[in-house]
Amino acid sequence: CTGARESVVSLREGQVHRSSTSQHFCYTNTRVPGWHDIWTRTQIRINSSRMIRVTQVDSEEELEEFSMWNVVFSFLKEKLNDTSIDVDLYSNKTCLKVELLESSTEYCVTLFRRFDPKLFLVFFLGLLLFFCGDMLSRSQFFYYSAGISFGLVASLLVLVYMMSKVMPKKNPVYFLLVGGWSFSLYLLQLIFKNLREICKSYWQYLLGYLLLVGLVSFGVCYRYGPLENERSINLLSWALQLLGLLLMYSGIQIHPIALALVVVAICTKTLDYPLQWAFAAYRRLQSARLEPSPRRLLSEEEYRLQGEVETRRALQELRDYCRSPDFSAWTAVSRIQSPKRFADFVGGACHLTPSEVCDHEQEYGPGGIFFEEQLFEEDEDDE
């Protein structure tokens, strides 16, 4: 339609819209996100032959509204000929305004949905930081790597601060620089978006800058050394775990699933030690149940009776073996001194002669030589 309001073009997935005039575009989301969309990203891609300005809003009404903040941010907004806008899966409508900076500029707008490996990498990095935060906070390699990386990023903020100090007070650019952190973050975003072009055209300066800032950052980290205080290490570990949770949540597009995974990770981390204690207690209880009860000591009478029973059983087993076909009788008879006594034993006679029984009673019986020697030794020990 035409009239006071500029026409709004509806975007659909997979369709390519080409134009050579300033246009307003809107995408209405009618699809309910499912569990399979956890690492799916919906993007609006704008390609043009020359530089254009793209402004994103949330509704069609905001496309026509005049806002002072939109005017200010339009000057800060970089002018690109290839840009992408991420669409939230839960947003009902996403609108954007494409403004031509030069006449006869052609551009095309495409909306597509695809699996984004960057989201998976962000989630995996968060998972790694959360579960390995304790180990990383005590690692010297991580300390120096994080220190050098932080120095490289912070150096850009230092450059912005130094520029704001040397800039004349009456210069209009100074009002942009006094924006502080917001302008610094914008500058970082601009640098990262054009990093490929910077590496291609100014790689010598970039390499020198990285080496210089990296050496300075390493020197500062080496000067103060890794963390040794236990409380400082705990603070760093908690900070890494909190950062890991944030990365895990931001790496998943489906908010309920992201929240559920964060809760599961926290419960797993929190219940790690209680589960170990419970498992150790269970093992100790099982080992106590499986251990045999202490054996009861035999009395002297029980010991004598058990000895007689076992002796009779062993002698009977020996007789049975000697009567079996496997026993070589001629070999055994040729090696023993009294074959007749052996034959009587196999036939059922006693294995001791009356003289041997008498000698044993005199040696070990009550009043015997061995008994008296034992008695005298106990008396000497008592004295």
C-alpha positions as a Markdown table, in Angstrom:
| # | Residue | x | y | z |
|---|---|---|---|---|
| 1 | Cys | 0.0 | 0.0 | 0.0 |
| 2 | Thr | 1.1 | 3.6 | -0.5 |
| 3 | Gly | 0.2 | 6.8 | 1.3 |
| 4 | Ala | 1.4 | 8.7 | 4.3 |
| 5 | Arg | 2.9 | 5.6 | 5.8 |
| 6 | Glu | 5.7 | 3.9 | 3.9 |
| 7 | Ser | 4.9 | 0.3 | 2.7 |
| 8 | Val | 6.0 | -2.6 | 4.9 |
| 9 | Val | 7.3 | -5.7 | 3.3 |
| 10 | Ser | 6.6 | -9.0 | 5.1 |
| 11 | Leu | 9.5 | -11.4 | 5.3 |
| 12 | Arg | 9.1 | -15.1 | 5.0 |
| 13 | Glu | 11.6 | -17.9 | 5.5 |
| 14 | Gly | 13.6 | -18.7 | 2.3 |
| 15 | Gln | 12.3 | -15.7 | 0.3 |
| 16 | Val | 14.7 | -13.2 | -1.2 |
| 17 | His | 13.5 | -9.5 | -1.4 |
| 18 | Arg | 15.5 | -7.2 | -3.8 |
| 19 | Ser | 15.0 | -3.5 | -3.8 |
| 20 | Ser | 16.8 | -0.3 | -4.8 |
| 21 | Thr | 14.8 | 2.1 | -2.5 |
| 22 | Ser | 14.6 | 2.6 | 1.2 |
| 23 | Gln | 12.1 | 0.1 | 2.6 |
| 24 | His | 10.6 | -1.2 | 5.9 |
| 25 | Phe | 10.6 | -4.9 | 6.5 |
| 26 | Cys | 8.8 | -7.0 | 9.2 |
| 27 | Tyr | 8.9 | -10.6 | 10.1 |
| 28 | Thr | 6.0 | -12.1 | 12.1 |
| 29 | Asn | 6.9 | -15.3 | 14.0 |
| 30 | Thr | 4.1 | -17.9 | 13.9 |
| 31 | Arg | 6.2 | -20.9 | 14.7 |
| 32 | Val | 6.4 | -22.3 | 18.3 |
| 33 | Pro | 10.0 | -23.2 | 19.3 |
| 34 | Gly | 10.6 | -26.9 | 19.9 |
| 35 | Trp | 13.3 | -28.8 | 21.8 |
| 36 | His | 15.1 | -29.4 | 18.4 |
| 37 | Asp | 15.6 | -25.6 | 18.1 |
| 38 | Ile | 18.0 | -25.4 | 21.0 |
| 39 | Trp | 20.9 | -24.4 | 18.8 |
| 40 | Thr | 18.9 | -23.0 | 15.9 |
| 41 | Arg | 19.3 | -19.4 | 14.9 |
| 42 | Thr | 17.0 | -17.3 | 12.8 |
| 43 | Gln | 18.7 | -14.4 | 11.0 |
| 44 | Ile | 17.8 | -11.6 | 8.6 |
| 45 | Arg | 20.7 | -11.1 | 6.1 |
| 46 | Ile | 21.1 | -7.8 | 4.2 |
| 47 | Asn | 23.5 | -7.6 | 1.3 |
| 48 | Ser | 24.0 | -4.5 | -0.8 |
| 49 | Ser | 26.3 | -3.1 | -3.4 |
| 50 | Arg | 27.1 | 0.0 | -1.4 |
| 51 | Met | 27.0 | 1.2 | 2.1 |
| 52 | Ile | 23.5 | 1.3 | 3.8 |
| 53 | Arg | 22.2 | 1.9 | 7.3 |
| 54 | Val | 20.0 | -0.7 | 9.0 |
| 55 | Thr | 17.8 | 0.1 | 12.1 |
| 56 | Gln | 16.0 | -2.6 | 14.0 |
| 57 | Val | 12.8 | -2.1 | 16.0 |
| 58 | Asp | 10.2 | -4.3 | 17.6 |
| 59 | Ser | 7.0 | -3.2 | 15.8 |
| 60 | Glu | 5.7 | -1.4 | 12.8 |
| 61 | Glu | 4.6 | 1.7 | 14.8 |
| 62 | Glu | 8.2 | 2.3 | 15.9 |
| 63 | Leu | 9.3 | 2.5 | 12.2 |
| 64 | Glu | 7.3 | 5.7 | 11.8 |
| 65 | Glu | 8.0 | 7.2 | 15.2 |
| 66 | Phe | 10.6 | 9.9 | 15.6 |
| 67 | Ser | 12.9 | 9.4 | 18.6 |
| 68 | Met | 15.9 | 11.5 | 19.6 |
| 69 | Trp | 17.7 | 8.4 | 20.7 |
| 70 | Asn | 17.2 | 6.8 | 17.3 |
| 71 | Val | 18.8 | 9.9 | 15.7 |
| 72 | Val | 21.7 | 9.7 | 18.1 |
| 73 | Phe | 22.2 | 6.0 | 17.6 |
| 74 | Ser | 21.9 | 6.3 | 13.8 |
| 75 | Phe | 25.1 | 8.3 | 13.9 |
| 76 | Leu | 26.8 | 5.7 | 16.0 |
| 77 | Lys | 25.4 | 2.9 | 13.9 |
| 78 | Glu | 28.1 | 1.6 | 11.5 |
| 79 | Lys | 27.3 | 1.6 | 7.8 |
| 80 | Leu | 27.8 | -1.8 | 6.3 |
| 81 | Asn | 27.0 | -3.5 | 3.0 |
| 82 | Asp | 26.7 | -6.9 | 4.6 |
| 83 | Thr | 25.0 | -7.3 | 7.9 |
| 84 | Ser | 22.9 | -9.8 | 9.8 |
| 85 | Ile | 20.2 | -9.3 | 12.5 |
| 86 | Asp | 19.4 | -12.1 | 14.9 |
| 87 | Val | 15.7 | -12.8 | 15.5 |
| 88 | Asp | 14.6 | -14.0 | 18.9 |
| 89 | Leu | 12.6 | -17.2 | 18.6 |
| 90 | Tyr | 10.1 | -15.9 | 21.2 |
| 91 | Ser | 9.6 | -12.5 | 19.6 |
| 92 | Asn | 6.2 | -12.0 | 17.9 |
| 93 | Lys | 7.4 | -9.4 | 15.4 |
| 94 | Thr | 10.8 | -8.0 | 14.3 |
| 95 | Cys | 11.0 | -5.0 | 12.0 |
| 96 | Leu | 13.9 | -3.2 | 10.4 |
| 97 | Lys | 14.4 | -0.1 | 8.4 |
| 98 | Val | 16.9 | 0.0 | 5.5 |
| 99 | Glu | 18.1 | 3.5 | 4.5 |
| 100 | Leu | 20.1 | 4.2 | 1.4 |
| 101 | Leu | 23.0 | 6.5 | 1.7 |
| 102 | Glu | 23.6 | 6.7 | -2.0 |
| 103 | Ser | 21.1 | 6.6 | -4.9 |
| 104 | Ser | 21.0 | 3.6 | -7.2 |
| 105 | Thr | 22.0 | 1.2 | -4.4 |
| 106 | Glu | 20.7 | -2.3 | -4.8 |
| 107 | Tyr | 20.3 | -4.7 | -1.9 |
| 108 | Cys | 18.6 | -7.9 | -1.0 |
| 109 | Val | 17.0 | -9.1 | 2.3 |
| 110 | Thr | 16.8 | -12.8 | 3.2 |
| 111 | Leu | 15.4 | -14.6 | 6.2 |
| 112 | Phe | 16.7 | -18.1 | 7.0 |
| 113 | Arg | 16.8 | -20.5 | 9.9 |
| 114 | Arg | 19.8 | -22.8 | 10.4 |
| 115 | Phe | 21.9 | -24.7 | 13.0 |
| 116 | Asp | 24.4 | -22.3 | 14.5 |
| 117 | Pro | 27.6 | -24.0 | 15.7 |
| 118 | Lys | 28.6 | -20.9 | 17.6 |
| 119 | Leu | 25.7 | -21.4 | 20.0 |
| 120 | Phe | 26.9 | -25.0 | 20.7 |
| 121 | Leu | 30.5 | -23.8 | 21.3 |
| 122 | Val | 29.2 | -21.1 | 23.7 |
| 123 | Phe | 27.2 | -23.8 | 25.6 |
| 124 | Phe | 30.2 | -26.2 | 25.7 |
| 125 | Leu | 32.5 | -23.4 | 26.9 |
| 126 | Gly | 30.0 | -22.6 | 29.7 |
| 127 | Leu | 29.8 | -26.2 | 30.6 |
| 128 | Leu | 33.6 | -26.4 | 30.7 |
| 129 | Leu | 34.0 | -23.3 | 32.9 |
| 130 | Phe | 31.3 | -24.4 | 35.3 |
| 131 | Phe | 32.6 | -27.9 | 36.0 |
| 132 | Cys | 36.3 | -27.1 | 35.7 |
| 133 | Gly | 36.3 | -23.7 | 37.4 |
| 134 | Asp | 38.0 | -25.1 | 40.5 |
| 135 | Met | 40.9 | -26.6 | 38.5 |
| 136 | Leu | 41.2 | -23.6 | 36.2 |
| 137 | Ser | 41.4 | -21.2 | 39.1 |
| 138 | Arg | 44.5 | -23.0 | 40.3 |
| 139 | Ser | 46.2 | -23.4 | 36.9 |
| 140 | Gln | 49.1 | -21.1 | 36.1 |
| 141 | Phe | 48.6 | -21.6 | 32.3 |
| 142 | Phe | 45.0 | -20.3 | 32.6 |
| 143 | Tyr | 46.1 | -17.4 | 34.8 |
| 144 | Tyr | 48.6 | -16.1 | 32.3 |
| 145 | Ser | 46.3 | -16.8 | 29.3 |
| 146 | Ala | 43.4 | -15.0 | 30.9 |
| 147 | Gly | 45.6 | -12.1 | 32.0 |
| 148 | Ile | 47.0 | -11.6 | 28.5 |
| 149 | Ser | 43.5 | -11.8 | 26.9 |
| 150 | Phe | 42.1 | -9.4 | 29.4 |
| 151 | Gly | 45.0 | -7.0 | 28.8 |
| 152 | Leu | 44.4 | -7.1 | 25.0 |
| 153 | Val | 40.7 | -6.2 | 25.5 |
| 154 | Ala | 41.3 | -3.6 | 28.2 |
| 155 | Ser | 43.9 | -1.9 | 26.2 |
| 156 | Leu | 41.2 | -0.8 | 23.7 |
| 157 | Leu | 39.3 | 0.8 | 26.6 |
| 158 | Val | 42.5 | 2.5 | 27.7 |
| 159 | Leu | 43.0 | 3.9 | 24.1 |
| 160 | Val | 39.5 | 5.4 | 24.2 |
| 161 | Tyr | 40.2 | 7.0 | 27.6 |
| 162 | Met | 43.4 | 8.5 | 26.4 |
| 163 | Met | 41.7 | 9.9 | 23.3 |
| 164 | Ser | 39.1 | 11.5 | 25.5 |
| 165 | Lys | 41.8 | 13.2 | 27.5 |
| 166 | Val | 43.7 | 14.7 | 24.5 |
| 167 | Met | 40.6 | 15.7 | 22.6 |
| 168 | Pro | 39.7 | 19.4 | 22.8 |
| 169 | Lys | 36.8 | 20.2 | 25.1 |
| 170 | Lys | 34.9 | 22.1 | 22.5 |
| 171 | Asn | 35.1 | 19.4 | 19.8 |
| 172 | Pro | 31.7 | 17.8 | 19.1 |
| 173 | Val | 33.4 | 14.4 | 19.0 |
| 174 | Tyr | 34.2 | 14.8 | 22.7 |
| 175 | Phe | 30.6 | 14.4 | 23.5 |
| 176 | Leu | 30.6 | 11.0 | 21.9 |
| 177 | Leu | 33.8 | 10.0 | 23.8 |
| 178 | Val | 32.4 | 11.1 | 27.2 |
| 179 | Gly | 29.8 | 8.4 | 26.7 |
| 180 | Gly | 32.4 | 6.2 | 28.4 |
| 181 | Trp | 31.7 | 2.5 | 28.5 |
| 182 | Ser | 28.8 | 2.5 | 26.0 |
| 183 | Phe | 31.0 | 4.1 | 23.3 |
| 184 | Ser | 33.9 | 1.8 | 24.2 |
| 185 | Leu | 31.7 | -1.3 | 23.9 |
| 186 | Tyr | 30.4 | 0.1 | 20.6 |
| 187 | Leu | 34.0 | 0.6 | 19.4 |
| 188 | Leu | 34.9 | -3.0 | 20.4 |
| 189 | Gln | 31.8 | -4.3 | 18.5 |
| 190 | Leu | 32.8 | -2.3 | 15.4 |
| 191 | Ile | 36.4 | -3.6 | 15.5 |
| 192 | Phe | 35.3 | -7.3 | 15.9 |
| 193 | Lys | 32.8 | -7.0 | 13.0 |
| 194 | Asn | 35.5 | -5.6 | 10.7 |
| 195 | Leu | 38.3 | -7.8 | 12.1 |
| 196 | Arg | 38.7 | -9.7 | 8.9 |
| 197 | Glu | 39.3 | -6.6 | 6.9 |
| 198 | Ile | 41.7 | -5.2 | 9.5 |
| 199 | Cys | 43.7 | -8.4 | 9.5 |
| 200 | Lys | 43.9 | -8.3 | 5.7 |
| 201 | Ser | 44.9 | -4.7 | 5.3 |
| 202 | Tyr | 46.7 | -3.8 | 8.5 |
| 203 | Trp | 48.2 | -7.1 | 9.6 |
| 204 | Gln | 51.6 | -5.6 | 10.3 |
| 205 | Tyr | 50.3 | -3.0 | 12.7 |
| 206 | Leu | 47.9 | -5.5 | 14.3 |
| 207 | Leu | 50.7 | -8.1 | 14.9 |
| 208 | Gly | 52.9 | -5.4 | 16.5 |
| 209 | Tyr | 50.1 | -4.2 | 18.7 |
| 210 | Leu | 49.3 | -7.8 | 19.8 |
| 211 | Leu | 52.9 | -8.5 | 20.6 |
| 212 | Leu | 53.4 | -5.3 | 22.5 |
| 213 | Val | 50.3 | -5.5 | 24.6 |
| 214 | Gly | 50.8 | -9.2 | 25.1 |
| 215 | Leu | 54.3 | -8.7 | 26.5 |
| 216 | Val | 53.1 | -5.9 | 28.8 |
| 217 | Ser | 50.2 | -8.0 | 30.0 |
| 218 | Phe | 52.5 | -11.0 | 30.6 |
| 219 | Gly | 54.9 | -8.8 | 32.6 |
| 220 | Val | 52.1 | -7.5 | 34.8 |
| 221 | Cys | 50.9 | -11.0 | 35.5 |
| 222 | Tyr | 54.4 | -12.2 | 36.2 |
| 223 | Arg | 55.0 | -9.3 | 38.5 |
| 224 | Tyr | 52.0 | -10.1 | 40.8 |
| 225 | Gly | 52.2 | -13.9 | 40.2 |
| 226 | Pro | 49.4 | -16.5 | 40.3 |
| 227 | Leu | 46.9 | -16.4 | 43.1 |
| 228 | Glu | 48.0 | -18.1 | 46.3 |
| 229 | Asn | 45.5 | -16.9 | 48.8 |
| 230 | Glu | 42.7 | -19.5 | 49.2 |
| 231 | Arg | 40.0 | -17.0 | 49.4 |
| 232 | Ser | 41.1 | -15.3 | 46.2 |
| 233 | Ile | 41.2 | -18.6 | 44.5 |
| 234 | Asn | 37.7 | -19.3 | 45.7 |
| 235 | Leu | 36.5 | -16.0 | 44.4 |
| 236 | Leu | 38.0 | -16.7 | 41.0 |
| 237 | Ser | 36.5 | -20.1 | 40.9 |
| 238 | Trp | 33.0 | -18.8 | 41.8 |
| 239 | Ala | 33.4 | -16.1 | 39.1 |
| 240 | Leu | 34.3 | -18.7 | 36.5 |
| 241 | Gln | 31.4 | -20.9 | 37.5 |
| 242 | Leu | 28.9 | -18.0 | 37.3 |
| 243 | Leu | 30.3 | -17.0 | 33.9 |
| 244 | Gly | 29.9 | -20.7 | 32.9 |
| 245 | Leu | 26.2 | -20.7 | 33.9 |
| 246 | Leu | 25.6 | -17.5 | 31.9 |
| 247 | Leu | 27.2 | -18.9 | 28.8 |
| 248 | Met | 25.2 | -22.1 | 29.2 |
| 249 | Tyr | 22.0 | -20.2 | 29.4 |
| 250 | Ser | 22.9 | -17.9 | 26.5 |
| 251 | Gly | 24.1 | -20.8 | 24.3 |
| 252 | Ile | 20.6 | -22.4 | 24.2 |
| 253 | Gln | 17.7 | -20.7 | 22.3 |
| 254 | Ile | 14.9 | -22.4 | 24.2 |
| 255 | His | 14.6 | -20.7 | 27.5 |
| 256 | Pro | 12.9 | -23.5 | 29.5 |
| 257 | Ile | 15.4 | -26.0 | 28.3 |
| 258 | Ala | 18.3 | -23.6 | 29.1 |
| 259 | Leu | 16.9 | -23.0 | 32.6 |
| 260 | Ala | 16.4 | -26.8 | 33.2 |
| 261 | Leu | 20.0 | -27.6 | 32.1 |
| 262 | Val | 21.4 | -24.8 | 34.4 |
| 263 | Val | 19.4 | -26.3 | 37.3 |
| 264 | Val | 20.7 | -29.8 | 36.5 |
| 265 | Ala | 24.3 | -28.6 | 36.3 |
| 266 | Ile | 23.9 | -26.8 | 39.7 |
| 267 | Cys | 22.4 | -29.9 | 41.3 |
| 268 | Thr | 25.1 | -32.1 | 39.8 |
| 269 | Lys | 27.8 | -29.8 | 41.1 |
| 270 | Thr | 26.2 | -29.4 | 44.5 |
| 271 | Leu | 25.4 | -33.0 | 45.1 |
| 272 | Asp | 28.8 | -34.2 | 44.0 |
| 273 | Tyr | 30.3 | -34.4 | 47.5 |
| 274 | Pro | 27.1 | -35.6 | 49.3 |
| 275 | Leu | 26.8 | -38.4 | 46.7 |
| 276 | Gln | 30.5 | -39.4 | 47.3 |
| 277 | Trp | 29.8 | -39.4 | 51.1 |
| 278 | Ala | 26.7 | -41.5 | 50.7 |
| 279 | Phe | 28.5 | -43.9 | 48.4 |
| 280 | Ala | 31.4 | -44.3 | 50.9 |
| 281 | Ala | 28.9 | -44.9 | 53.7 |
| 282 | Tyr | 27.1 | -47.5 | 51.6 |
| 283 | Arg | 30.3 | -49.3 | 50.8 |
| 284 | Arg | 31.3 | -49.3 | 54.5 |
| 285 | Leu | 27.9 | -50.7 | 55.5 |
| 286 | Gln | 28.1 | -53.4 | 52.8 |
| 287 | Ser | 31.6 | -54.4 | 53.9 |
| 288 | Ala | 30.5 | -54.5 | 57.5 |
| 289 | Arg | 27.7 | -56.9 | 56.5 |
| 290 | Leu | 29.9 | -59.1 | 54.5 |
| 291 | Glu | 32.7 | -59.4 | 57.1 |
| 292 | Pro | 32.5 | -62.8 | 59.0 |
| 293 | Ser | 31.6 | -62.7 | 62.6 |
| 294 | Pro | 34.5 | -63.5 | 65.0 |
| 295 | Arg | 35.0 | -67.2 | 65.6 |
| 296 | Arg | 34.4 | -68.7 | 69.0 |
| 297 | Leu | 37.4 | -70.3 | 70.6 |
| 298 | Leu | 37.2 | -74.0 | 71.5 |
| 299 | Ser | 37.5 | -75.3 | 75.0 |
| 300 | Glu | 40.1 | -77.9 | 75.9 |
| 301 | Glu | 37.6 | -80.7 | 75.9 |
| 302 | Glu | 36.1 | -79.6 | 72.5 |
| 303 | Tyr | 39.6 | -79.4 | 71.1 |
| 304 | Arg | 40.4 | -82.9 | 72.2 |
| 305 | Leu | 37.2 | -84.4 | 70.9 |
| 306 | Gln | 37.6 | -82.6 | 67.5 |
| 307 | Gly | 41.2 | -83.9 | 67.2 |
| 308 | Glu | 40.0 | -87.4 | 67.8 |
| 309 | Val | 37.2 | -87.2 | 65.3 |
| 310 | Glu | 39.4 | -85.6 | 62.6 |
| 311 | Thr | 42.2 | -88.2 | 63.2 |
| 312 | Arg | 39.8 | -91.1 | 62.9 |
| 313 | Arg | 38.3 | -89.6 | 59.7 |
| 314 | Ala | 41.8 | -89.1 | 58.1 |
| 315 | Leu | 42.9 | -92.6 | 59.0 |
| 316 | Gln | 39.8 | -94.1 | 57.4 |
| 317 | Glu | 40.3 | -92.1 | 54.2 |
| 318 | Leu | 43.9 | -93.4 | 54.2 |
| 319 | Arg | 42.7 | -97.0 | 54.5 |
| 320 | Asp | 40.1 | -96.5 | 51.7 |
| 321 | Tyr | 42.8 | -95.1 | 49.4 |
| 322 | Cys | 45.2 | -98.0 | 50.2 |
| 323 | Arg | 42.4 | -100.4 | 49.2 |
| 324 | Ser | 41.5 | -98.7 | 46.0 |
| 325 | Pro | 42.9 | -99.9 | 42.6 |
| 326 | Asp | 44.8 | -96.7 | 42.1 |
| 327 | Phe | 47.1 | -97.5 | 45.0 |
| 328 | Ser | 50.4 | -99.3 | 44.1 |
| 329 | Ala | 50.7 | -101.8 | 46.9 |
| 330 | Trp | 54.1 | -103.3 | 45.8 |
| 331 | Thr | 55.7 | -99.9 | 45.6 |
| 332 | Ala | 54.5 | -99.0 | 49.1 |
| 333 | Val | 55.5 | -102.4 | 50.6 |
| 334 | Ser | 59.0 | -102.1 | 49.1 |
| 335 | Arg | 59.5 | -98.7 | 50.8 |
| 336 | Ile | 58.2 | -99.3 | 54.4 |
| 337 | Gln | 60.1 | -101.1 | 57.2 |
| 338 | Ser | 57.1 | -103.2 | 58.6 |
| 339 | Pro | 54.9 | -104.5 | 55.7 |
| 340 | Lys | 52.9 | -106.7 | 58.2 |
| 341 | Arg | 52.1 | -103.8 | 60.4 |
| 342 | Phe | 51.0 | -101.8 | 57.3 |
| 343 | Ala | 48.8 | -104.7 | 56.2 |
| 344 | Asp | 47.2 | -104.9 | 59.6 |
| 345 | Phe | 46.5 | -101.1 | 59.5 |
| 346 | Val | 44.8 | -101.5 | 56.2 |
| 347 | Gly | 42.8 | -104.4 | 57.5 |
| 348 | Gly | 41.4 | -102.2 | 60.4 |
| 349 | Ala | 44.0 | -102.5 | 63.2 |
| 350 | Cys | 45.1 | -99.6 | 65.2 |
| 351 | His | 47.9 | -97.5 | 63.8 |
| 352 | Leu | 49.7 | -97.4 | 67.2 |
| 353 | Thr | 51.3 | -100.2 | 69.1 |
| 354 | Pro | 50.7 | -100.5 | 72.9 |
| 355 | Ser | 54.3 | -99.6 | 73.6 |
| 356 | Glu | 53.9 | -96.3 | 71.5 |
| 357 | Val | 50.8 | -95.4 | 73.5 |
| 358 | Cys | 52.6 | -96.0 | 76.8 |
| 359 | Asp | 55.5 | -93.8 | 75.7 |
| 360 | His | 53.2 | -91.0 | 74.7 |
| 361 | Glu | 51.4 | -91.1 | 78.0 |
| 362 | Gln | 54.7 | -90.9 | 79.9 |
| 363 | Glu | 55.9 | -88.0 | 77.7 |
| 364 | Tyr | 52.7 | -85.9 | 77.3 |
| 365 | Gly | 50.2 | -87.3 | 79.9 |
| 366 | Pro | 49.5 | -85.8 | 83.3 |
| 367 | Gly | 52.8 | -86.2 | 85.3 |
| 368 | Gly | 54.8 | -86.7 | 82.1 |
| 369 | Ile | 58.2 | -85.3 | 81.3 |
| 370 | Phe | 56.9 | -82.7 | 78.8 |
| 371 | Phe | 54.1 | -81.6 | 81.2 |
| 372 | Glu | 56.6 | -81.1 | 84.0 |
| 373 | Glu | 59.0 | -79.1 | 81.8 |
| 374 | Gln | 56.2 | -76.8 | 80.8 |
| 375 | Leu | 55.1 | -76.4 | 84.5 |
| 376 | Phe | 58.7 | -75.6 | 85.6 |
| 377 | Glu | 59.1 | -73.0 | 82.8 |
| 378 | Glu | 55.9 | -71.2 | 83.9 |
| 379 | Asp | 57.1 | -71.1 | 87.5 |
| 380 | Glu | 60.4 | -69.6 | 86.4 |
| 381 | Asp | 58.6 | -66.9 | 84.4 |
| 382 | Asp | 56.4 | -66.0 | 87.4 |
| 383 | Glu | 59.5 | -65.6 | 89.6 |
